[in-house]
Amino acid sequence: MSKPVKRRSAALSKDTKKAIRKGTAQASAPKTIKNKRAHVRPAAKQTRRPESKQARVITMLRAPSGATIKALMRVTGWQPHSVRGFLAGVIRKKLGLNLVSTAANSGHVYRDCG
């Protein structure tokens, strides 16, 4: 005969522990964590403060001349990697704006073509 399998019960939920003790073959499925962004309101309904750094960056990107990383750094006081992360994460993904980058003598120029 084989030895009974020892189970680590500390990481299991109460329902799973009960099911194991009762000897049922199948315990209830573990609860899944819902998407963290599910509770975030859509960007169109959020009220924006006109004096925020995000509003200033969007205003600069919507200008016909666009904005460079250095210009955005100067306005926000952020490091270059923070500006690039903001452009990718907030501007493109969260707000869904169409951001276009073109190469120029002074560096890449970013514009919102939306």
Buried (B, 14 or more C-beta within 10 A) or exposed (E): EEEEEEEEEEEBEEEBBEBEEEEEEEBEEEEEEEEEEEEEEEEEEEEEEEEEBBEBBBEBBBEEEBBBBEBBBEBBEBEEEEBBEBBEEBBEEEBEBEBEEEEEEEEEBBBBEE
